[in-house]
Amino acid sequence: MRAARRGMAAWLAACLAACGSSVRSSVALNAAPSPCAPLATPAASPESLTVVVSSPVGSPNAMSPRTAAARFVTAQMYETLVHVDCDGRLVPGLASSWTANASGGWTLRLRPGASFWNGDAVTVQDIVTAWQTTANSALDRTSAAIARAMAGAVSIVDDHTMAIADSALRTLADPALAVRRPAVGSPWPEGTGRYRAATTPADPAGSLELVPAPLSSGAAPRIVVRSGSDLDARDRLDAGADLLFTNDPAVLSYAAARADLASVPLTWDRTYALLVPWSSSQSRGTTADTIRAALARDAVRVEARAAAPPYWWNEIAACPAGFAPNTHAAPTAPSAHVVYRANDRVARGLAERLVALAAMRRANDAGAPLADLAPELASAPRLTAEGLAPAAFAAALAAGGALAYVVDLPAQPLARCGQADALAAAAPWLAPDSGIVPLVDTRRHVVVRRDRVSFVIDWEGVLRIGTRQPR
């Protein structure tokens, strides 16, 4: 035990000696920092591409594409009115133009010739109906809230022109607002994107085939999407995968050693944070920033950095719904646990390191700087980390009986008010001005087989295959 404490003391000393909050990458990449379109277009389009994602994707995900795998698949199939690239610039989607109007919102004109896969022209009413369907059918509260709010903010000018009573134009790029409608003979909704799902029986191994939509222009390869959970990702690359999403340092190091592969970093898309019930204090000062940087460097096994402001939960005062005044009574003796989802390795690493820092303070007060990051944890007796299955974690989070919870949040969501609504429902006791303690940001990489594919990276780190502009 004393040896462990000495080791933690040395770790903390190194943290406090670090300069600022800069973080080194633990993986040597063979690609420069990524612009939004990092690869040249291949001289000839291949017949097919194999893409490995983290989890299987099925048709129910079309209404609620909240996992990284689902966002990738639906981005190929369904369009939003606008897109936001990785630098934050607005790019046309189904809307070809937009102008500010006198009411403080926007007037948008649909792209000439925009049509569904069967050739039917897309109208503004189709868009409103799609949003209403998502509002009523989405599997998650966030997608439903975003679609419901936007459907109520639309005025139809004519079949191809609409007015939006919302100043946040970038919200229209959220995947919850993608346009789709029920399709005859297919479990997948009909869309307007460059790809559609092939109508073949579901592959029990989690494979999904996307084929060029009937009205797509230009050569486009078919895309075979496979779940990577059943094999080592390096074996997938050896077997010929063309794109593979990963945050595993071993896989990135393997790719860096191969001349036929390139590793492209995506955007910083997740912020891991502590949610602290009944908190009335805030993390503060350079010591808290230094501990964040050290957590990013040493506590997790993925590419991470100290959480970087601005934080969207500090900018939601104008949202019409979301966090209500806290009417819950604080428990007289909250359990001394830092709770995390058991299937989230990053959350586990953070929880265990914070518990270790608290133990140092109890031993010899060497962990006192933790008080600047999370005062409640620094003063807790016998703090422990507890991993729960996802359903149990959700129930525990709603109850708010633990000392703190480690969660992952979107780093910079396109629809902040929708995210606020979902977070308020998940943790009804939460006070966003003091109860959210940001820890680290994380991002994934895409390992790409060179000279096979080009793509565009959007604001939330989602890839769109084969074009620098949406169709």
N, C-alpha and C positions, 0 to 999 in steps of 0.2 A: 504493500500500500504506500509506504514512504517513497519507494522508487517511482511509483506511478505519479505521486504528487510532485516529486522533483522533476519528472519529465514534463508534467503540465506546467510547472513554474517556468521551466526553460522555454516552453512553447509561448507562454504569455510574454516573457521577456522579449522574445523575438518579435512578437506582435507589436509591442510598444516601441520597439526600436525601428520598426518599418517606417518608411516615409510616406505620409499621406495614405491614400486608399487605392493606389495602383496595384494591379494584380498581374502576375506572370501567367501565361498559359503553360500548362504542364505538358503540352504536346507540341512537338515541332511539326508545323504544317508545311505542305509543299505548295501552298497557294497564298497569294497576297490577300490583304483584306478585301472583302467582296463588295463590288458595286452591285447595282440591282440586276444587271445582266452580265454575269461574270465570264461567260464562255462564248466563243465564236460559234456562229451557225455552221454545222457540218457541211461539207461540200455536197454530200448526198444524204437524203433521209434514210435511216435504216428501216427495214421492214417492221421490226418490233423492238421494244425496249422492256427490260425487266426492272421493276422498281420494288425495293424492299422497304416496307414500313413496319412500325412497331406492333401493330395489332390489326386483326381482321376488320374489314369495313363492309357493312351490309346496307341495304336500302333504307332501313330506319334512320341511319345516320344522315340521310339527305336533309332531313328537317332540323337536325341538331348536330352540325359538324363541329363538335367541341374538342375532339381528340386531334392530335397532330395528323394521324393517318386519315381520319375522315375529312379534315380540312384539305389535305392534298387531293384526295379523290374528287371531292365535290368542286374544287376549284377548276378542275379540268372539264366538268360537266355543266356547271351552272354559273351564270353571270350575275353580277350585281350592277347597279346603275353606274357606279364609278369604282375605280380601284385606287389604292394608295400604295405607291412603291416603297422600297426600303428606305428611301431618303425622305419620305413624307410628302412626295408630290402627288397630286391628283392626276389620274390617268383615265381617259374615257373607257366606259364599259358598254352597257346597253344605252346609256346616255352619251350622245356625241358632243353636247354642249350644255353649259349651265351659266346663268347670269343671276346676280343678286337682284332681288325685287324690293319694292318699297316697304313691304311688311317686315323686312328683316330676314326673310327666308330666301329660297332659291326657286327659279323657274328652269326646268330641265326639258331638253328636247331629245327624243329617242333617236337612236342611230337609224339612218335611212336603210330600209331593207331588213331590219332586225326581224328574225323569225324563229319559231320553234323548229324542232328537228323535222316535223312533218310538213313544213312549208307555210304554216299559218303565220300571218304577220302578228307581231307582238304589239299589243295596245296598252295604254296606261291602265285600263281596267284589268287587264291580265296581271299587271304588276301589283295592283291593290289587292286583287283576289289572292295572289300568291302570298302576300304578307299576312292577310287575314287567316289563310290556311295554316301558316307557320305559327301564328299566335295561338291557334286552337289545337294544333297537333304536335308541336315540338316536344321532345322528350325531356328537355331541361328548361328550367325557369328563365335562364338568361336569354335564350333564343326567343322564347315566347314573349318576354317583356319587350325586347328590342323591336320585334315585328309588330306587336300591338301598338306601341307608341308611334311608330312610323306610319302605320296604316291610318291612324287617327289624325295624322298631320298633313295628309295629301288632299289637294284640290285638283280635280281633273279639268284641264283647260280644253283639250280636244284629244283625239285618239293617240296623238304622238307628243303631247305637251302636258306637263304636270307642274304644279306648284307645291313646294314643301315648306311648311311653316316651322322650319328648324334651321338655326344658323350653323349647325355643325354638319357641313356637307360630307365630311369624311365618314360620318356614321353610316352613310349609304353603302360603304364598302364592306360592312360587316357581313359575314357569310349567312347570318340569320335572314338577311334581306335579299338573298339570291332568288332569282325568278324561276319558278318551276310550276308544273301543273300535273294532275294525274295522267298517267299514260295507259292506254289500252293494251292489255296483254303483257305488261311488265310491272314488276314490283317497284322499279325505279321511276320516279317522276320524270316527265318530259321537260327538257330544258332548251337552252339556246346556245350552249357552249360548244367548244370544238370537238368534244368527245361525248359518247354515250356508253352505257354499260351494255356489253354483248348479252343477248337473251339466251344464255346457255345455263345449264343446271349449275347450282352453287357448288364450288369445289370444297370438299370437306377440309382441305388443308388451308383454307383461308385465301385462296387465289381469286382474283377478280380481273376480268379482261375488259379494257376500255378500247373502243374502236372509233375511228373518225366518224363524226356525225354526217348524215347524208349531204348536207348543204355546206360542209366545211370547204374552205378554199385552200389551195396549196397542198403539197404532199405532207402527210402526217403519219408517223408510225403508230401501229397499235401498241397499247401499253398493258403489260401483264403486271398486276400489282400483287405482291405476295407478302404475307405476314412473316416477319423475321424471328418470331418467338421460338420456333422449333429447332433452329440450327444456329451455330456460332456464326456471327456476321462475317467473319473472315472466310468461312466456308462458302457463304453466299457469294462473296466477291470472287473466290476461286472458281465458282460454278458459272460465272459470267454475268452477275448482276450489273446493270448499267448505272443505277442510282441506288444508294442505300443511305437512309437517315440514321444517325447515331450520335450519341454523346459519350461513347465508351473510349477512353484514352488508348486502350490496347488496339482497338480497331483503327483509330486514326494514326497511330504510330505505324501500324502495318501498311496502311494506305500510303503513308508518306514515303515508305521505302520502295514503292513500286512506280516505275516510270509511266505506266499506262493508266494510273489513277490520279485524280486530283481531289483534294479535300477543300470544300468551300464552307466557310463559317456563315451561318444564317444570323438573323437578327437576335438580339437579346430579348427573348419573348416571355420568360417566366421570372417572377420575383417571389422568392421564398421569404415568408414573413412569420413573425409570431403574432398570434391574436391573443391578447391578454384580457380576460374578463375583469370588469370592475376597475380597470386601471385609471388613474387620474394624473399620471406623469408621462413624460415623453423621454425617449432616448436623446442624448445630447452630446455635443462636444467632439473633439478630435479623438478621444479615447474610444468612444463608441464606433467611430469610423474606422479606426485601426483594427478593432476587434472584428468588424465586418470583413475587412480585407483579409484578415488571417483566417476567418471561417471559410472564405471563398478559396483560399490557397490550400488549406490543410484539412478541412473537415469534410469535404465532398470529393467524389471521384469523377467529376465531370468538369467541363470548362465553366468557370464561374468568375464573377467579379463582385466586389462590394456593391450592394444595392445602390443604384444611382438615381437621385432625384431628377426631374420632378415626379412625385408619386400621385397617380390619378385620384386616389381616395381623398387627397387634400383639395381637389378641384371639382367637387360634386355638389356644392352648395345650391346651384341653380337647378339641380335635377328635380322634377316634379314629384318623384317618389323615392323610395330607398330607405335611408336610415331614419327611424322615428325616435323621439325622445325615449330614453331607456326607462321602462317602468318595471323592470325585473328587480327583485330584491337580491342583493349580493348574498351568497352563501356565507354563513358565519365562519366556516372552516373549509375553504376549497382544498381539494386533494392536491398534494404536493407532487404533481405529475406534469411533465411536458409531453403532450400527446401528439402522435403523428400517425399517418397512414402506414400500415406495416409493409405495404407493397411499394413504397416510395423510398428508395435508397438515399436520395439527397436529403429528404426530411429526417430520416433516421440519423444520418451523420451529423446534421445540425443539432438535433435534439440531444444526442449523446455528448457532443462537445460542450454544449451549454450546461448540461448537468455536471460535467467534469469541472468546468470553471467554477460552478457554485460550490462543489466539494472542496476546491482549493481555498475558497474564501472561508469556509467553515474550519479548515485545518489550520491556517496560519494567516488569514486575511490577505494572502497574496492575490486573491481573485477579486479584490474590491473594485477594480475598474469595470467589472460586469455591471455594477450598479449604474453606470452611465448608459449602458445599452438597455437593460431590462431590470429596473430596481426590484420588481416583485420576485424575480428569480434569484437575485443576489442575496436577498434576505430570507429566502425560504429554508426551513430546516429539512434535511433528508430528502432533497429533490431527486426524483427518478424520472427516466424516460419510459414511455409506454406506447408500444405500437398496437394499433387496432385495425381490424379488417375494415374495408371501405364503409360498409353499412353501419358498423358499430362506431366508426369514427364520426360519421355524419350525425348520428344520434347524440354522441358525446359532445360534439361541437354545438349542437342546438341547445343542449342543456346548460353548457357553460360552467360545469362544476369543477374543472381542472384549473391549475394555475396558469397554463398557457397551452396553445395549440400551434403546431407548425403546419402551415398551409402553403400551397403554391398558387399565385395569382397571376393573371396576365400582366405583363410589364407595362404596356401602354395600349390598352384596348381601344378599338375604334369607337365603340359605343359605351362610354363610361357610365351613363345612367343605367343602362341595362345591367352592367356588371355590379353596380352599387345595389340595385334591386335584388340581385341574386345573392350577394354577400350578406345583405341585411336579413334575407330569409334564412340563410344557412346559420347565421350567428346573431339572433335577435337581440342579444345583450351588448353587441359591439358598439363602442364609441370610436368612430374612425379618426377623430382628432387626437386620441391618446392611446387607443387600444390596439393599433396596428404598428408593429415594430419591424421595419424592413431589415432583412439580413443579407441575402445575396441574390444576384441575377444569374440566370443560366441561359445557355443557348445550345442548340444542336449544330451539327455539321451535316452536309450531304457529301458523300463520297461518290464521285462521278467517273465513269470510264471515259477517257479523253476521246475527242473527235467523234462522239456518238450522239450527243444531245446538247441542245441549248435550252435555256429557261430564263424566266424572270422571277425575281424574289420580291415578295410584297412586304408591307409594313410589319406583318405578324410572322414573317419567316416562312410563308407558304410559297411553294414553287408552282409556276404555271409553265407547262412544257411547250417548247417549240415555237415561241413567238415573243417578240419584244413588245408587242402591243396586243391587248385582248382583241379577239376577233370582232 
